[in-house]
Amino acid sequence: MRVLLDIQQKLLPDVLDVMVKRYRILQNIRVMQPIGRRSLSSNIQLSERVLRSEVNFLKEQGLVLFASAGMSITDDGEVLLIQLEDMMKELLGLRSLETELEEKLGVKKALVVSGDSDIDSWVKHEMGRACISELKEKLSAKDIIAVTGGTTIAAIAEMMTPDPKTKDVIFVPARGGLGEQVENQSNTISAQFASRSGAQYRMLHVPDQLSEDTYSSLVLEPSLKDILKLIKSARIVIHGIGDAKTMAVRRGSSEVFMEKLERESAVAEALGYYFNRDGEVIHKQRTIGLQLDELELNKIVVSVAGGYSKAEAIFAYLKYRPSDVLITDEAAAKKLLQLN
């Protein structure tokens, strides 16, 4: 395929440019449907005049449907996008980025979607689609799947679709999360995963941050013991990677703790662990739920994070623990390959 694309690029470069443009239009409509022409024009930075011509062509081909609420993709358009994905990865250079990331970061598998989630919110949903596809490949009946909180994992849950294998699957929160925005809490996200897939779920009603005394008393509660046993038995773990200072602010951390992060050059956070640029743990938050040192070999760990601004955080975390699967975007991938 790579040879054919190289030949086309030399002989018919305009054809490939048009293909990429129309692919991106279909991709954006699929993620944000129903969407109006003006919003789509802004998202993909095409003039409304050019976009009008393109979407009219796609409509004539039966790939896009127009309605008063906005444009949406047809079943034929969905099938075409799936068929195009491998070719577009080659054409956009994403396949080579994946290979380079695997070699550099030591992850078993890297998946890269186009775009920069710092700029375009739809990119998080594309990472979500990639994550759901990977999850369904690895899913077994009666699996326990633990998920963390955050906007990226919430975007993945929105992309979840029913699957025959999910009937007896249980989604659980990887850790407590009361005190955060409810839509970004792991409880809410695990429930949404279950609702969209026809699976089951359990909740963990405890705060994200605990004092030592509170932690010691809570873990003795019989009801908590049961859910914790379930969480720790999860075979698949899906988690995000955050910027250390952003996550500390979101959790209402003290000024003393913020100064510590600054002093020790903290750049990353995952599952309550804070890391410096060298991937060293500089702080471990006392939480109820999964701990990083419990992600033993019999768990499949999927890390999802994107955006140019997150590259340093991703790099630091993966120095500590290379994941089984890394799902990121083009902007973060390119920056990751520049870091040492």
N, C-alpha and C positions, 0 to 999 in steps of 0.2 A: 504493500500500500504506500509506503514511504517513497518508493521509486516513482510510482504513478503520480503521486502528488507533486514530486519535484519536476517531473516532465510537464504536468499541467501548469505549474507555476511559471515555467519558462515559456511555454507556448500560448497559454491562455490565462495570464495573470488576472485579467478583469473578471473572468468567470469565477475564480476562487474568491476574489474580493466580494463579489455579489453573493456568493454562497455563504460566506462568513457573516455578512450583513444580515441576510435573511434568517440565518440560523439564530443570531442574537435577538432578532425581533421575535421570533417564535419562542425562544427561550424565556424572554422577559414576559411575554403574554402568558405563557404557561404558569409562571410563578405568581404573577400578580392579577390574574384574571378574576372578574372582568375589569378591564382597564380602559380608560379613555385615551384618545389619540394624543391629547396634549400632555397627559402624564407620561405616556410611553415615550413621546418625543423628548421630554426632559430627561427621562431615565437613561436613554441610550444615546443622548446627545446627537440626534438627527433633526434636521429642520422638519417642521410639520408638512411642508410641501413634498419633500423627499419621502417622508414616512407615509403620507397619504398614498403615493404611487405604489410603494412597496406592499402595504397592507391590502390594497385593492387587488394586487396581483395574487397575494396569498389567499385572499377570499375567493378569487376566481378558480384557484387550484383546489378549493375545498379544504384548506388547511386552517382557516380562521373564520370565525362566525361573528357577525356584527349584531349588536342588540342595543336597546336603549341604555342598559346599564354599562355598556362598554364592550370591548372585544374579548373573545375567549377562543381557546384553541379547540379544534374539532378532534374527534377520535383519530382521523387520518393524520392530522398534524402531530398528535402525540406519538403515533407509530413512527412517523418520519423522523421526529427528534431522536427517538431511541435508536433508530437505524443510523443516524448521522453521528451519534456521540463518539464512537471510536475514531471515525475519520476526522472529526473536528479536533479531537485531542492531539492527533498527529499534526494536523494543519496548524493549530495554534501553538504547538510546541509543548503542550502540557504533558505528553507522555514522557518526553525526555526530562522534564522537570521532576516527574515522579521517580524516575530511575536515579537521577542525581541525588534526590533527597534520601532515598532508601540507602544509598551508598554512604552518604555523608553523616546521616543522623542515626543509622543503625536500626531503623524501624523495619519491621518485616514487610510492610506494605504502605505506600503513600498514594493518596488520591488527591489530585489537584483540580479545582474547578476554575474557570476563567473569572477575571474581575478582581475587585478589591472591596471587601465587605466594610472597610472604613468609609467608603464613598457610597456604595450602592447596597441597600438593605436586601435586595433580591439575591445577592451573592450568598448570604447566610442560608437562604432557602435552597440554593443549589448545593451547598455543602450538605444541607439536610437531606436532599434527595440522594446524594452519593452515600451518605451514612445509612439511610434506610435500605438502599440496595445492598450494601455490604452486610448490614444486619440480617437481612432475609436470607442471604447466602449462608450465613454462619448459624442461623437459628435452628434449634432442635425443639421437639415437643417437650413441654413442661420445663422449659428453661426459666431461670430467674434472671432478670435483667435489671441492673442498678443504674440509675441515671442521676447526675448532679443537677444543680440549678444553673441559672444564667440565661442570657438572651440567645446565645448560640444554640444551646440545647433545647430551649423553647422553640426555636425555629425548626429544629429537627423534628420535634413532636408534631408540628403543624404539617409536615410532609408524610407522616405515617399513614399507611393505608391497610385495609384488612388483608389477612393472609390466613389460609387454612391452618397453618402451623401455630398460629398465635392463640388459639382457643384456650389452651391450658397453660399458656405462658403467664408469668406474673412480673409486672413492673414494680420496682420498689425505689424509694428515694435513697440515694447513696449516703445521705447525711441529713441532719436536721436543718431547718431553714426558716423557722419563725422569726419575724423581724425584717425580712427582706420584702420587696414588692411581691405580692402574692403570685403574680403571673410568672415570676422568675424563680419561685421556690421549687425545690426538687419534688415536693409533695404534689404540687399542681401539675408539674411537667410529667411525672410518672402517671398520674391519673389521665392526662391527655393522651399520652402514648397508648394507654390501655383502651380508652374510649374510641380512638380512631382505628385501632387494630382488632377490636373485639376480644381483647385479652383481659386479664384480671389485674388488680393492683392492691397494694397495701400502703398505709401512710405511717409516717414517723412524726408524731406531734411533739417535737422538742426544739428548743432554740439552737441556732447554729453555733453560738459561743457559750461556753459554760465555765463556771468556776470549778476548782478541783472538788470542793465539798458537794456542789450540786451534781457534778458528774458521778461521784462515788455513790450518792444516794439513788440517782435515777437508774443507773445500770442494774440495780437490785430489784427494780419493779418487775413483777412477772410478765406483765403485758409488753413491756419494752424488751425483755429477754427474748420473747418469741419473735418479734419483728427484727431484732438485731441478728438473731440466728439466721433468719431468712435472708437478710441483706448480705451477711457475710458469706452465704452460700451461693451468691450470684455467680453465674458462669460467664456472663458478659457485663462489662462495665463501660458506660459511655460518659465521658466527662469533658469539660472544657478546660481551657488554660487561660488564666487572667493576668492582667498587669497587676503587680503587687500593690502599688499605691492606690490604684482605682478600686481594687477589691477591699482594701483596708478602709477606705473612705465609705464605701457602700455598707460596710458592717459597723460603721460608727466607732471606729477604733480611736483610742486615746491619742493625745498629742505626743505623749512619751513613746508610744508604739510607732507612730508615724516617723518620729525622729530616729528610732532604731532602724526602720526600713531605709531611711535616707543614709544613715551612717554606715550601714552594712551593704549598701548598693543592691537592695532587693529589686528584682525585676519581674518575678513570676510568682504565681500562686495557683495551686491545684489541690483540691480536696483538703484545704486548710493548712497546707504546707507552703511556706514562703521560701523562695530560692534567690540566691545571688547570681551574678553573671556566669559564675563557674559551675552552676548547677548544685551548689552546696545548700543544704537546708539551714536557714538562719532562724527559723521560728516554726513551731508546730502548734497550731491552734487546738485547744482541747475541745473536741466535738464528739458527738455520739453518731456512730455510723462507720462506714468504711474508712480505713486508714491506708495511706499509700503503701506501707510496708506489709499490708495484707493482700496486695495484688499479686499473689503468687502465680506460679507457672500454669496452674489449671484454670486461670481466668483469661478471657480474651479482653484486652483493654483497648478501647477505641478512643483516641484523643481527637477532639474537633476544635479548631481555632483558626481564625483567619484575620486578614487585614494587615497592611504594611506595619502598623503600629504594634502588632502583637508578635512580630517575628522574633524579637529579642527574648520575650517571655517563653515562646515555644522552644527556642533553642536552649535556654537555660533549663527548662523542665526536662527536655529529652536527654540532656547530659546526665541528669539524675536517674531517669528511668525511660529508656527507649520503649515506645508503645508497640503493640502488635500492629495497629493501624493508625496512621495519621491522616486526617482529612483537613485540608487547608485550601486557601485560594492562591491565585496566581501571584498577587502582590506580595503576600507573605512568603511564598515559595522562593521567589527571586531574591528577596532580602535575606532569607535563611542561607542561601547558597553563597552569600557575600560575607557572612559572619564567620569568625574564627574562634 
